Amino acid sequence: QVHLVESGGGLVQPGGSLRLSCAASGSLDSVYVWNWYRQTLGESRELVATITAASGTKYADSVKGRFTASRDRDKNTMYLQMNNLKPEDTALYYCNAVSTRFPSAWGQGTQVIVSS
């Protein structure tokens, strides 16, 4: 199994920055896709960023140039650096790991609020 725990959310003013972390444990050698999603109340989850060994990192158009996703293999942690935040970035952010051997894993989510 793969276990994920997000942290780093909070309240930030428009134009500010936050860095989200996703600590991973378990059978990480089986994971071939790492994702960040976000969800607002009443909406479906939106894919924000994807990291794969084969294709590198891809981003949703809405966050390109502002968000950067990365992984630290030594620390078994994935990050989402979010700069120039906008009110429309307000959401519950989830990390996700897609494994070859286990069901897709999700963290519990971390809330980001962008407001003045």
C-alpha positions as CSV (number, residue, x, y, z in Angstrom):
1,Q,0.0,0.0,0.0
2,V,0.9,3.7,-0.4
3,H,0.1,6.2,2.3
4,L,0.1,10.0,1.7
5,V,-0.1,12.9,4.1
6,E,-0.4,16.5,2.9
7,S,0.6,19.6,4.9
8,G,1.4,23.3,4.3
9,G,-2.0,24.8,3.5
10,G,-3.2,28.0,5.1
11,L,-4.5,31.5,4.5
12,V,-2.6,33.7,2.2
13,Q,-3.2,37.1,0.5
14,P,-3.5,37.4,-3.2
15,G,-0.1,37.5,-4.8
16,G,1.4,35.5,-2.0
17,S,3.1,32.0,-1.9
18,L,2.7,28.7,-0.2
19,R,4.5,25.4,-0.4
20,L,2.5,22.2,0.0
21,S,4.2,19.0,1.0
22,C,3.1,15.4,0.6
23,A,4.9,12.8,2.7
24,A,4.7,9.4,1.2
25,S,5.3,5.9,2.7
26,G,4.8,2.3,1.8
27,S,5.5,0.6,-1.5
28,L,6.8,3.7,-3.3
29,D,8.7,1.7,-5.9
30,S,5.4,0.7,-7.3
31,V,4.3,4.3,-8.0
32,Y,4.7,5.6,-11.5
33,V,2.6,8.7,-11.5
34,W,2.5,11.4,-8.8
35,N,-0.3,14.0,-9.0
36,W,-1.6,17.2,-7.2
37,Y,-5.3,17.7,-7.4
38,R,-7.6,20.4,-6.0
39,Q,-11.3,20.6,-5.3
40,T,-13.7,23.4,-4.4
41,L,-17.1,22.8,-2.8
42,G,-19.6,21.5,-5.3
43,E,-17.0,21.0,-8.0
44,S,-15.2,17.9,-9.2
45,R,-11.5,17.4,-8.5
46,E,-9.2,19.3,-10.9
47,L,-5.8,17.9,-11.9
48,V,-3.2,20.6,-11.1
49,A,0.2,18.9,-11.8
50,T,1.5,15.5,-12.7
51,I,5.0,14.1,-12.3
52,T,6.1,11.0,-14.2
53,A,9.6,9.5,-14.8
54,A,8.7,9.1,-18.5
55,S,7.1,12.5,-19.2
56,G,8.5,14.9,-16.6
57,T,6.1,17.4,-15.1
58,K,2.9,18.8,-16.6
59,Y,0.6,21.5,-15.3
60,A,-3.0,22.6,-15.8
61,D,-3.2,25.8,-17.9
62,S,-4.6,27.7,-15.0
63,V,-1.4,27.3,-12.9
64,K,1.3,27.2,-15.6
65,G,4.1,29.7,-14.7
66,R,2.9,30.0,-11.1
67,F,3.1,26.5,-9.6
68,T,6.0,24.1,-9.5
69,A,5.7,20.5,-8.6
70,S,8.8,18.5,-7.5
71,R,9.8,15.3,-5.7
72,D,12.6,14.7,-3.2
73,R,13.3,10.9,-3.4
74,D,15.6,10.9,-0.4
75,K,12.8,12.4,1.8
76,N,10.0,10.5,0.1
77,T,8.2,13.8,-0.3
78,M,6.4,15.6,-3.1
79,Y,6.0,19.4,-3.1
80,L,3.9,22.0,-4.8
81,Q,5.3,25.5,-4.7
82,M,2.6,28.0,-5.4
83,N,3.5,31.6,-6.3
84,N,1.4,34.6,-7.2
85,L,-1.7,33.0,-5.7
86,K,-5.1,34.1,-6.8
87,P,-8.5,33.9,-5.0
88,E,-9.5,31.3,-7.6
89,D,-6.7,29.0,-6.3
90,T,-8.7,28.6,-3.1
91,A,-9.4,24.9,-2.7
92,L,-8.7,21.7,-0.9
93,Y,-5.5,20.3,-2.3
94,Y,-4.8,16.6,-2.5
95,C,-1.8,14.5,-3.5
96,N,-2.3,11.3,-5.4
97,A,0.0,8.3,-6.2
98,V,-0.8,5.9,-9.0
99,S,0.7,2.4,-8.4
100,T,1.2,-0.6,-10.6
101,R,0.3,-2.9,-7.7
102,F,-2.2,-1.1,-5.4
103,P,-5.3,1.1,-5.7
104,S,-4.6,4.8,-6.3
105,A,-3.7,6.4,-3.0
106,W,-4.9,9.8,-1.8
107,G,-4.0,12.0,1.1
108,Q,-6.5,13.7,3.4
109,G,-6.1,17.1,1.7
110,T,-4.8,20.4,2.9
111,Q,-6.9,23.6,2.7
112,V,-5.6,26.7,0.8
113,I,-7.5,30.0,1.1
114,V,-6.4,33.0,-0.9
115,S,-8.1,36.1,0.4
116,S,-7.4,39.6,1.5
